[in-house]
Amino acid sequence: MSKHTLPKPAQDNRANQLNPAHPAYYRSRGIPEPVADQQAERAREDERAPKADDGDRTEGCHWEGTEG
């Protein structure tokens, strides 16, 4: 293990603290646990919500219908 590589549990903890969909993100910022759980759930719901622009991305492209 190099001197800059964290052990797996430390890597997991760091990843969780950087992930808004995980309660550790909010707890590491001083948010109480019940509120952190609610905020993380809200972030997960936002990730699952369909986006307004999830349609066909080729529609209206400038290159559509051109040759060569």
Secondary structure, 3 states (H helix, E strand, C coil): CCCCCCCHHHHHHHHHHCCCCCHHHHHCCCCCHHHHHHHHHHHHHHHHCCCCCCCCCCCCCCCCCCCC
